[in-house]
Amino acid sequence: MGKRVLGSQPVTEQDFHQIQAIKQALELTINACTASLARRAILADFLANNAPQFIIYEKDPIDAGTPHRGRGKSTTRRYGGNAVRLLEEISKVLMGICATLPYFVRRRQGLYLRQTPSESDDGLVIEVLWRPLVTLENYLSDLQRLEGRSAVLDVGPIDLRRIFVAPKTVLVSKSDHLDNSPPSKTESLEVKQEHLCEVEIPFDDFITAHNGQDIAILGEPGIGKSIVLRYLAGVITDTTPPPLTGVPILIDLHRYLTIHKADLDDYIEKRYGMHADFLNSQIKAGNACFLLDGYDEAFGLLDGALTTLIQGQCKGNQVILVSRPGAFHAHTFHQRNFTICTLPKFDETQVRAFIDKWFTTDAKREQANRYFDDNPQTADLATNPLFLTLLCSLIAPTKTLGNFPAASDLSTTSFSSSFTRGSMRKSKISHEVHHPMALETSLPRTPRL
């Protein structure tokens, strides 16, 4: 007997005949199953039967002038001999389609097909049931809970809504030679960049203008690339990001390659739990937007798997990735045409906005602003969001981080020496700071009886 999902209930004869959205969803599912004749056949026979239950006979077809209500005349051979597996595959597509139709969204229930034993030994019953609907709305709500916090050394986890300052602009290169290909043997990356004329445009305008296109957001260590991805995913609820065409799916590439062994299905199932079927349906329909975090840290681990993910498994869906410039330009994606932009440092207004968000009392805010005013040599450090976070955490000392250093000592402090370009790449601090973490490591799975 098929497993019943908690909260499910059979669709009644009355519902099946009076609710037009049910047949609409089944018909749309037929259209979505163009790659599988067996799936189309099951759905077509089910609709032709015109009842909420349908019997598949495993032996010879029955011979009846007029099919009995609720009974079909097909054998499993018509469906490839594995109807149960096909029902599971159909149900995933069907639930995804229900999540896009207003009737089911309002009702908060979708449809799925389940097999149960028939009264006779020679067949199995397919029935259509109501199932609690996983919608974009409740997926995004859970995504906010999963991805809405970040660890910064011993200061975190920090609620990103409390400290996030939205990016104002991006730098976009204008050149006839602009592409994502690596520099030639005779042309270093530095030389290539010298020929590019960068212009500064509003961040939201850039994302909106390239909505649906592949985007590479580049930036130096600590510039806030990972948090910008979460901003685009809508997990920082106090802000309104530019809308994405597709459903956002955040992928931590380091976790994907190491813990999940480059298995996308495993990553989505274990990371997003009960939303896995919904997300997989959006991927298959080309309605997803993959937000790939930590490309530079994943680069070199399993290059073949990374290429397969970006050029193969993400095919038909938008990809937005973040990376340090060197790692991105060291690889070519022949089947992807990334539009490239670069995150600049904070300007003074963003630094002041961050200070206002970080500190909860006017006295601390005044202390921080006075420190930066009195120590102009820290101004350049403060334009990097990561350094600014560390400096602010030192102004509000903790048992671990100690007291705020004098400006003359900044060059000799442990955190300052640890964040040089050479040591950022593989340092422990890099992993602790750059990897947003949640109090939960995954979302709950759909409960089953």
C-alpha positions as MATLAB code, in Angstrom:
seq = 'MGKRVLGSQPVTEQDFHQIQAIKQALELTINACTASLARRAILADFLANNAPQFIIYEKDPIDAGTPHRGRGKSTTRRYGGNAVRLLEEISKVLMGICATLPYFVRRRQGLYLRQTPSESDDGLVIEVLWRPLVTLENYLSDLQRLEGRSAVLDVGPIDLRRIFVAPKTVLVSKSDHLDNSPPSKTESLEVKQEHLCEVEIPFDDFITAHNGQDIAILGEPGIGKSIVLRYLAGVITDTTPPPLTGVPILIDLHRYLTIHKADLDDYIEKRYGMHADFLNSQIKAGNACFLLDGYDEAFGLLDGALTTLIQGQCKGNQVILVSRPGAFHAHTFHQRNFTICTLPKFDETQVRAFIDKWFTTDAKREQANRYFDDNPQTADLATNPLFLTLLCSLIAPTKTLGNFPAASDLSTTSFSSSFTRGSMRKSKISHEVHHPMALETSLPRTPRL';
ca = [
       0.000    0.000    0.000;
       1.296    3.457   -0.847;
       2.441    5.697    1.981;
      -0.101    8.287    2.995;
       1.173   11.772    3.633;
       0.044   13.299    6.911;
      -2.945   15.561    6.294;
      -3.905   13.970    2.960;
      -7.439   12.939    2.069;
      -9.080   11.382   -1.014;
     -10.643   13.610   -3.645;
     -14.372   12.887   -3.655;
     -16.501   12.218   -6.720;
     -18.228   15.551   -6.148;
     -14.949   17.467   -5.994;
     -13.595   15.676   -9.045;
     -16.565   16.682  -11.194;
     -17.298   20.146   -9.794;
     -13.833   21.624   -9.269;
     -12.542   22.463  -12.732;
      -9.050   23.240  -11.372;
      -8.504   19.522  -10.675;
      -8.820   18.518  -14.309;
      -6.915   21.627  -15.359;
      -3.980   20.590  -13.168;
      -4.038   17.041  -14.566;
      -4.152   18.329  -18.145;
      -1.228   20.701  -17.498;
       0.700   17.776  -16.025;
       0.125   15.800  -19.234;
       1.598   18.701  -21.201;
       4.584   18.807  -18.833;
       5.312   15.106  -19.352;
       6.289   15.366  -23.014;
       9.493   13.400  -22.374;
       7.651   10.358  -20.987;
       4.981    8.637  -23.036;
       4.281    6.273  -20.120;
       3.439    9.148  -17.759;
       1.249   10.780  -20.402;
      -0.564    7.482  -20.942;
      -1.404    7.045  -17.258;
      -2.727   10.593  -16.976;
      -4.680   10.406  -20.235;
      -6.313    7.117  -19.175;
      -7.058    8.558  -15.751;
      -8.812   11.592  -17.220;
     -10.657    9.504  -19.809;
     -11.958    7.335  -16.979;
     -13.592   10.480  -15.536;
     -13.451    9.366  -11.913;
     -11.147    9.992   -8.942;
     -10.075    6.331   -8.957;
      -8.709    4.195  -11.751;
      -7.707    0.511  -11.802;
      -4.643   -0.749  -13.644;
      -4.789   -4.475  -14.376;
      -1.554   -6.386  -14.249;
      -2.957   -9.320  -16.214;
      -4.814   -9.327  -19.533;
      -7.090   -6.367  -20.275;
     -10.705   -6.894  -19.323;
     -13.169   -7.104  -22.167;
     -16.214   -4.986  -21.511;
     -18.400   -3.107  -23.903;
     -18.691   -0.180  -21.495;
     -15.934    0.288  -18.896;
     -17.239    0.136  -15.349;
     -17.073    3.472  -13.557;
     -13.727    3.677  -11.815;
     -12.195    0.843  -13.853;
      -9.763    0.991  -16.732;
      -8.855   -1.535  -19.399;
      -5.097   -1.044  -19.591;
      -2.335   -3.324  -18.424;
       0.852   -2.147  -16.761;
       2.671   -3.018  -19.980;
       1.154    0.127  -21.504;
       2.978    2.126  -18.830;
       6.313    0.397  -19.045;
       5.626   -2.196  -16.375;
       6.417    0.069  -13.404;
       3.313    2.080  -12.654;
       4.175    2.733   -9.001;
       7.430    4.496   -9.887;
       5.662    6.489  -12.581;
       3.008    7.617  -10.101;
       5.694    9.027   -7.807;
       7.276   10.910  -10.700;
       3.919   12.223  -11.911;
       2.962   13.366   -8.413;
       6.084   15.511   -8.082;
       5.236   17.319  -11.321;
       1.563   17.575  -10.369;
       2.286   19.147   -6.973;
       4.613   21.669   -8.623;
       1.899   22.670  -11.088;
      -0.697   23.000   -8.305;
       1.638   25.430   -6.556;
       1.300   27.772   -9.564;
      -2.528   27.704   -9.843;
      -4.500   30.236   -7.767;
      -7.233   27.794   -6.694;
      -4.808   25.411   -5.007;
      -2.707   28.211   -3.518;
      -5.834   29.686   -1.879;
      -6.902   26.266   -0.649;
      -3.326   25.453    0.492;
      -3.730   21.948   -0.883;
      -2.392   20.301   -4.007;
      -2.994   16.952   -5.708;
      -0.998   13.773   -5.902;
      -1.611   10.261   -7.179;
      -1.278    7.203   -4.965;
      -1.643    3.481   -5.569;
      -3.587    1.210   -3.203;
      -4.478   -2.509   -3.441;
      -7.641   -3.274   -5.387;
     -10.364   -5.618   -4.239;
      -9.131   -8.212   -6.730;
      -5.626   -9.635   -6.864;
      -4.977   -8.738  -10.473;
      -4.881   -4.968  -10.316;
      -4.007   -1.854   -8.360;
      -6.017    1.284   -7.774;
      -4.766    4.743   -8.619;
      -6.514    7.447   -6.644;
      -6.087   11.196   -6.554;
      -5.735   12.798   -3.129;
      -5.500   16.237   -1.588;
      -2.093   16.975   -0.055;
      -0.892   19.990    1.976;
       0.617   22.288   -0.618;
       4.203   23.445   -0.534;
       4.008   26.896   -2.101;
       6.550   29.534   -2.936;
       5.238   31.563   -0.015;
       5.886   28.964    2.689;
       9.126   27.864    1.008;
      10.476   31.426    1.199;
       9.303   31.658    4.802;
      11.290   28.548    5.711;
      14.242   29.761    3.635;
      14.366   32.923    5.752;
      14.599   30.774    8.867;
      17.266   28.537    7.362;
      19.515   31.164    5.783;
      18.739   34.311    7.763;
      21.687   34.097   10.164;
      25.423   34.293    9.674;
      28.411   33.422   11.854;
      31.215   35.963   12.200;
      33.990   34.487   14.313;
      32.747   34.400   17.910;
      30.252   37.187   17.376;
      27.600   35.113   15.604;
      25.254   33.750   14.692;
      23.932   37.165   13.769;
      20.489   37.936   12.427;
      21.279   39.388    9.004;
      18.217   41.615    9.145;
      19.831   43.458   12.048;
      23.036   44.436   10.276;
      22.432   44.198    6.534;
      23.120   47.271    4.446;
      21.909   46.810    0.884;
      24.397   47.277   -1.961;
      23.981   50.609   -3.726;
      25.943   50.096   -6.917;
      28.001   47.624   -8.935;
      30.913   48.195  -11.270;
      30.272   46.942  -14.796;
      33.016   46.643  -17.380;
      32.459   48.120  -20.817;
      34.776   46.658  -23.446;
      34.634   44.854  -26.741;
      36.795   42.190  -25.121;
      34.553   41.675  -22.090;
      33.844   38.018  -21.470;
      34.423   35.394  -18.817;
      37.250   33.658  -20.625;
      40.650   33.346  -18.949;
      43.440   35.642  -20.115;
      45.769   34.256  -22.737;
      49.259   33.048  -21.905;
      50.690   36.363  -23.035;
      48.039   38.472  -21.327;
      47.831   38.499  -17.562;
      44.553   39.174  -15.806;
      45.920   42.493  -14.551;
      46.772   43.598  -18.110;
      43.378   42.515  -19.350;
      41.625   44.513  -16.617;
      43.573   47.639  -17.560;
      41.777   47.720  -20.901;
      38.332   47.660  -19.293;
      36.433   50.829  -18.580;
      34.287   50.316  -15.487;
      31.114   52.267  -14.926;
      29.100   52.383  -11.702;
      25.371   51.702  -11.932;
      22.682   51.078   -9.274;
      22.708   47.467   -8.070;
      18.949   46.917   -8.274;
      18.835   48.410  -11.782;
      21.578   46.039  -12.920;
      19.835   42.939  -11.530;
      16.482   44.002  -12.995;
      17.979   44.716  -16.420;
      19.557   41.249  -16.527;
      16.705   39.326  -14.901;
      16.624   35.789  -16.230;
      20.224   35.985  -17.465;
      23.287   34.356  -15.928;
      25.162   36.775  -13.659;
      28.572   36.562  -11.996;
      28.952   38.884   -9.002;
      32.647   39.292   -8.282;
      34.356   40.871   -5.321;
      37.340   40.832   -3.027;
      37.329   38.854    0.256;
      34.936   40.253    2.835;
      33.057   42.494    0.419;
      29.703   40.820    1.245;
      29.147   38.498   -1.710;
      27.434   35.713    0.257;
      25.088   38.107    2.025;
      24.168   39.738   -1.289;
      23.020   36.315   -2.538;
      20.745   36.031    0.489;
      19.473   39.518   -0.184;
      18.527   38.441   -3.711;
      16.865   35.286   -2.333;
      14.618   37.462   -0.180;
      15.718   35.998    3.165;
      16.497   39.444    4.620;
      12.900   40.431    5.173;
      13.441   44.060    6.154;
      14.551   44.852    2.607;
      12.938   44.645   -0.816;
      15.360   43.141   -3.337;
      14.895   43.346   -7.087;
      12.539   40.488   -8.068;
      14.006   37.335   -9.567;
      12.305   35.562  -12.457;
      12.827   32.129  -10.930;
      12.380   30.468   -7.541;
      15.626   31.065   -5.588;
      17.642   27.968   -4.647;
      20.738   28.715   -2.565;
      23.582   26.245   -3.044;
      26.674   26.313   -0.826;
      29.135   24.865   -3.330;
      31.669   23.748   -0.737;
      28.970   21.803    1.126;
      27.569   20.513   -2.170;
      30.917   19.060   -3.291;
      32.189   17.739    0.035;
      29.221   16.655    2.167;
      26.780   15.799   -0.621;
      29.409   14.444   -3.040;
      28.162   16.606   -5.924;
      24.686   15.007   -5.793;
      22.136   17.769   -6.432;
      19.131   15.592   -5.568;
      20.737   14.651   -2.251;
      21.580   18.290   -1.483;
      18.046   19.515   -2.160;
      16.415   16.589   -0.332;
      18.524   16.950    2.811;
      18.861   20.725    2.821;
      15.314   21.706    1.883;
      13.382   18.711    3.230;
       9.647   18.902    2.600;
      10.206   21.484   -0.174;
      12.353   19.134   -2.279;
       9.544   17.990   -4.604;
       8.416   21.577   -5.171;
      11.954   22.740   -5.960;
      12.670   19.810   -8.273;
       9.478   20.558  -10.183;
      10.554   24.180  -10.601;
      13.992   23.087  -11.841;
      12.467   20.741  -14.412;
      10.076   23.464  -15.561;
      12.930   25.984  -15.944;
      11.482   28.205  -13.203;
      14.435   28.111  -10.796;
      17.201   30.608  -10.107;
      20.328   28.910   -8.765;
      22.246   31.145   -6.355;
      25.696   29.569   -6.137;
      27.755   30.627   -3.135;
      31.486   30.150   -2.658;
      32.553   29.361   -6.200;
      36.105   30.468   -5.438;
      36.330   28.145   -2.422;
      34.894   25.198   -4.360;
      37.057   25.802   -7.414;
      39.755   23.135   -7.606;
      37.940   20.551   -5.442;
      35.939   18.753   -8.122;
      36.139   20.898  -11.241;
      34.331   18.325  -13.387;
      31.407   18.116  -10.955;
      31.241   21.901  -10.718;
      31.096   22.217  -14.492;
      28.421   19.503  -14.670;
      26.300   21.370  -12.149;
      26.558   24.787  -13.790;
      26.362   23.721  -17.436;
      24.252   20.577  -17.070;
      22.008   20.298  -14.012;
      21.265   24.026  -13.944;
      20.476   24.004  -17.667;
      17.351   25.913  -18.589;
      17.427   27.912  -15.334;
      19.070   31.174  -14.364;
      22.392   31.024  -12.494;
      23.760   33.785  -10.274;
      27.106   32.997   -8.686;
      29.514   34.901   -6.459;
      33.265   34.545   -6.585;
      36.583   36.286   -6.222;
      37.708   37.546   -9.617;
      40.746   35.316  -10.042;
      38.892   32.027   -9.538;
      36.065   33.002  -11.872;
      38.315   34.128  -14.717;
      40.389   30.953  -14.408;
      37.535   28.840  -15.829;
      35.462   29.012  -18.990;
      31.810   27.990  -19.219;
      31.222   27.431  -22.906;
      27.464   26.946  -22.517;
      26.923   29.908  -20.192;
      27.180   33.578  -21.031;
      27.673   35.309  -17.699;
      27.144   39.025  -17.350;
      29.848   40.198  -14.972;
      29.675   42.853  -12.295;
      31.891   43.749   -9.345;
      30.802   44.748   -5.847;
      32.561   47.948   -4.740;
      33.559   48.830   -1.192;
      31.171   50.597    1.158;
      30.942   54.349    0.846;
      30.736   56.566    3.920;
      26.937   56.551    4.074;
      26.904   52.749    4.056;
      29.531   52.611    6.810;
      27.431   54.951    8.968;
      24.266   52.958    8.195;
      26.006   49.757    9.280;
      27.113   51.356   12.547;
      23.538   52.497   13.240;
      22.282   48.942   12.690;
      25.050   47.159   14.592;
      24.792   49.092   17.851;
      21.602   49.134   19.870;
      22.300   52.234   21.962;
      22.999   55.817   20.958;
      26.026   55.879   23.255;
      27.688   53.007   21.401;
      26.846   54.500   18.018;
      28.377   57.800   19.074;
      31.473   55.996   20.393;
      31.930   54.144   17.092;
      31.417   57.209   14.905;
      33.817   59.214   17.053;
      36.435   56.478   16.795;
      36.314   56.440   12.991;
      36.326   60.252   12.860;
      39.346   60.450   15.166;
      41.262   57.677   13.388;
      41.140   58.354    9.637;
      43.716   55.602    9.046;
      40.912   53.088    9.732;
      38.690   54.596    7.034;
      39.907   52.245    4.295;
      39.499   49.191    6.534;
      35.940   50.208    7.371;
      34.900   50.252    3.704;
      35.233   46.439    3.656;
      32.053   45.010    5.286;
      33.957   42.150    6.907;
      36.571   44.422    8.468;
      33.834   46.827    9.502;
      32.002   43.980   11.247;
      35.142   42.995   13.127;
      35.932   46.572   14.086;
      32.400   47.099   15.400;
      32.551   43.845   17.342;
      35.726   45.086   18.999;
      34.114   48.379   19.933;
      31.529   46.283   21.774;
      34.039   43.897   23.418;
      33.280   40.266   24.200;
      35.186   37.872   26.426;
      36.821   36.318   23.374;
      37.584   39.341   21.238;
      38.892   41.580   23.988;
      39.090   45.365   23.914;
      39.101   47.626   20.886;
      42.672   48.192   19.664;
      44.288   51.555   19.253;
      44.507   52.690   15.644;
      48.306   52.508   15.772;
      48.071   48.814   16.686;
      45.693   47.748   13.911;
      48.453   46.567   11.618;
      49.732   44.191   14.291;
      46.480   42.762   15.570;
      45.786   39.098   14.894;
      42.689   39.650   12.799;
      44.358   42.261   10.616;
      47.317   40.043    9.795;
      45.013   37.100    9.172;
      43.068   38.881    6.464;
      45.851   39.620    4.047;
      45.155   38.475    0.512;
      47.589   35.614    0.786;
      46.190   34.127    3.979;
      42.484   34.606    3.230;
      42.288   31.780    0.747;
      42.492   28.717    2.938;
      42.511   30.110    6.464;
      40.184   28.873    9.159;
      38.966   32.425    9.649;
      37.904   32.587    6.012;
      35.570   29.634    6.461;
      34.159   30.953    9.722;
      33.432   34.401    8.337;
      32.324   33.764    4.786;
      29.971   30.842    5.289;
      26.533   32.010    6.409;
      25.107   29.501    8.832;
      21.723   28.860   10.318;
      20.557   27.606   13.660;
      19.010   24.757   11.677;
      21.152   22.916    9.141;
      18.211   21.811    7.042;
      14.450   22.175    6.746;
      12.105   19.489    8.077;
      10.984   16.760    5.733;
       7.384   15.966    4.950;
       6.044   13.750    7.755;
       4.799   10.385    6.553;
       2.690    7.689    8.149;
];
